[in-house]
């Protein structure tokens, strides 16, 4: 082989190695062997006392991964040196919660292994462990993510799928992140737990076409009447909390999909899943199948989401405090 040929092979090998320098199971086995156990024990201790936090933490994971990848950029606070507002204050993230939960775990991990475990991995592991504790599915969480150093509020609007989105917008939002229509249906299944404020869907009840008094015709009229009478009594209600999966919002089950087929999805983005033949077929298959089958498929999509644009190797950093970049 010529010197040139050898160099080309070496460069190609480096490219392949770097592209495969991805995540792995038990990444911290040697550098911080107790890390995953510490996280699991903390979750086991606190989530049973606040089970609604499980839905909040998986939502945080989702919102983090869709902006700059799964790099904990959602945790960063504004500082004068950064010169811009961070994702935390982006409109889609104003209702996020669980930040102190992540901070508390980070403190314990830092005491055990300073500067080793990333905030991004903590979010990913906490999301999974919290769902398992409330009786939901388990999925593999390979680790080795590193933390990002950039967080920009405006990117939340352009990258995080909106509850007001139609099907084509959702399809594009997911495709940009390497996720397909099956992932869209499965990840939306997380709406089987948790709650929402009226502001995320009240336009469907009161102002759907931009004219006050118009209602979304794709929303079941009986369900809409019930929401207006008992929950979101005015279009300006920004405090009332509504279950995303009424009657089953604490249980990770197939009820969400059954409601979609009855035109009782809470958000426009939920209803949008029934407007495509492909996604509606997936929904029907899930409803006809077993809970175990749903769990297996949901797990695959969650692991796929957890790999979005991850920073590994020497990219990014391991933050000492999740809310600020290292100085």
N, C-alpha and C positions, 0 to 999 in steps of 0.2 A: 504494500500500500504506500502511496506517495505521502509526503508530509502534509500536502494539502488535503488529501483524502482522509488522512488520520485526524486532522483538525476538524474537518467537516463531520466525521463520525463522532468526535468528542463533543462538538457543539450540539449535534442532534441528541446525543445521549444526555447532555446537561438539560436540554429543553424538556426531554421526556421525564427526567428525574424531577425537575422543578414542577412540571405539570402534575406529577403524581405525588408531590410532597404535600399530600392532602391530610385528611384527618385519619385517626386510627383509634381503635378501641383501647381503653386503658392507657392513653397517652402519658398520663402522669404516674404510671406504675412505679417508676424509679425515682422521679423527681419530687413527687408528693403522693406517696402511696395511699394515704388516708383521705385524699381530697374528695373522692366521690362518696365515700362512707360518711364523711362530715356533712356533706350536702344532703344526703338521703336522711340522715338522722335529724337534721334541723327541720326538714320538710315534714317528716313523720311526727315531730313534736308539735309543730305549729299549725299545719294545714287542717288537721281535724277540728281545731278550734275556730278556724276561719275558712271553711271549705269554698266559699265564693271566690277566694283569692286564687284558686286553681285556674279558673277561667281567665282571671286578670293576668296571670303569669304566662299562660300560653298565648294570650293576645299580645303581651309585651314581646315575646319571642318572635311572633309573626311580624309585628310592626318593625322590630329591629332588623330582621332578615331582609325585608323588602326595601330597606333604604341602606345602600352601600354594603349590602350583605350582612351576614350574622357576625357583627363586629362590636356589639355593645355601644354603638354610636348613639343609640336611643337614651343611654344613661347619662350622657354628658350634660353638664350645666353650662350656662352662658358665662363667659369670662370676658373682661374688657380686652384681653390680649387676642382672643379669637376673632373679635370684631363682627360676629354675626350671632343671631339667635340660633339655638340648637333645636334638634328634633323634638326635645321634650315639650317645647311650646308650640310646635306645629299643630294646626287645628285637629288632625286625626288623633293626636296623642294627648290632648288636653284631659281626656278621661282615663288615661292609663293610670294604673296604680300598682303598687308592689315594689316601688323603688327602695324603700327602707328595708324590705325583706331581703333584697339582693345585697344591699350594703351590709346588713348584719352578717350574712353568710360570708361575704368577702373579708370582713374583719377577722372572723374565726379562721378562715383559710390562710390569711396573711400571717396570723400568729403561728400557724403550723408550718407554712412554707412561704416565706416572704418572696414576692416577685416572681412566682412560678405559674400560678393558675389564673387564666384570663377571666375577665368579667363576661366575655362572650360565651365561654364554656359554662360558666355558672348559670347564665340565663337559660342556656339550652338544657342543662341537666335539671335545673329547678322546674322548668316547664314540664318535662317528662315525669319527674318524680311526683310532682303535685297532682297530675292527672291520674297516675297510678294509685296514689293514696285515696283518691275519691272513688276508686273502683273502675277507672277508665283503662284504656289500652296502654301497654308497654311498647316502647320502640327503642331501638339501639341509638345511642348518642355517642358516636365516635368523637374524640376530642383532639385538641391541638389548635383550636382557633386562637387568633391573636386579636387584640383590641385595636380598633381604629382610632385615629386622632382628629378626624374631621366630622362635624355634625352640623347640618344646615337645615333650619326649620322649613324652608320652602320646598325642600325635596320630599317632605312627607306628603304634600298635596299631589305631587307628580308621580310618586312611586307606590304609595299605599292604596290598595284597592278601596274604593269608597262604597258605603252602604247605598249610595244613590246611583251606582253604576248600572248600565245595561249590559247585555251579554257580550257584545263585541268589545266594549271597553274592558270588561273583566278578562276576556280571552287574551287581549293584548297585554294587560298588566301582568298576567301570569306568564305568558310566553316570553316577555322581556327577562324574566327571572329563570327561564329554563323549565317552567312548569307547564304541563299540558292540561287538557280539559278534564281528565280523570282526577288530576291533582286538585283542580278547582273545585270539583264536586266533593272530594274527600276532605279537603282542608276546610271547606265551608261547613262540614259536619261538626266542627268544634262549636258551632252555634247551638249545639244540643245542650250546652251548659252556659250559664251566665245571663247577664241582664244588659239592658240598654236604656239610655235616656230617650224620652219622646222626640227630642230634636233630630234623632237619626232617621226618623220615619214619619213624623207628623205631617210632612207635605203630602204623603199618600192619603191622608185622612181629610185634609182641609184645603190643599192648594196644589193639586197635582199638575194641572196644566198652566199654572201661573195665575189662574183666576180663583179668587177665594170662593170656597164652596164646592170645588171640584174634587172628586175622589178617584183614586187609582182603580180602574175597572178590573185590574188583574187581582185585586185583593178581595177575598171572600167578604161579601157584604155583611154577613152576620158577625164575623170576626171584627170587621171595621167598626160596626155599630157598638160592639162590646168595648173596644178600645176607647172610643169617643165617650162612652157613657161612664166607664169605670176607671180609666187610666189617664189618657191624654185628653183632658176635657176642653183644652184650648190649644190653638196652634202655637201659643207662646210659652207653653209649659216646658221649662228646662230643668226641672228638678225631679219629676216623677220617674221612678224606675220600673221598667217592664221586663218580664221574663222573655227571653228569645225563644224558648221552647216551653210554652205554658203547660203547667202540670207535671213537667219532667225536667225542669231546668237544672236540677242538682244531679241528674243521672246521665251518664255518658252512654246514650242508647241511639236507636234508630228513629225515635219519635220525630226529630227535626225533619227527616226526609218524608215521613208520612204526612206531616203538616204541609210540606211544600206541594205535595200532590193534591191537597185539599185547598190550595191557594191561600194558605195561612202562614207563609213565610213573612217575617216581620219587615225585612228590608227589601227595597227594590232589587238589590243584588241577590237576595234569596230567590225572589220571584223570577229573576232573570235566568236562573238555572233550569227552569222548566220551559223556556222559550226556544231552546235548541234541542233538536232531535237527539243529538249525541249525548248531551248532559242529562236530558230527561230519561234516556235509556239507562244511563248509569244509576240514576236515582231509583228507577224501577227495579233494577237488578239488586241494589242494596236492600230495598224494602222487602223483596222476595227472598233474600238470603238470610243468613244467620248473623247474630251479633258478632260472633267469633270471626266470621269472614270480613265484616266491616272493620273490626279491630286490626286484622292483618293488613288490610289495604290502607287503612288510615296510617298505620305505623310506617309503611313504605313511603307514603307521601310526606310524612313528617321528617323522616330521615333525609329525604331528598331536599326538602325546604331548608333543613339545618345545614346544608352544604352550599347554599347560595353565596357566591362571591366571597368565600371565606378567605381570611388572611392567615397564612401559615408561614413557617420558616422564619425569615428575618423581616417580613412585612409587618407593619404595625408595631405594637408594643404590648407588654403586660402591665396594665395600669395598677398602681398601688392602691388608688382609690377610684372606684368605678365612675364617680361623677366628674372627675377632672383628669386631663392628660398629665403624664409625668412631666415634671419641670426639668 
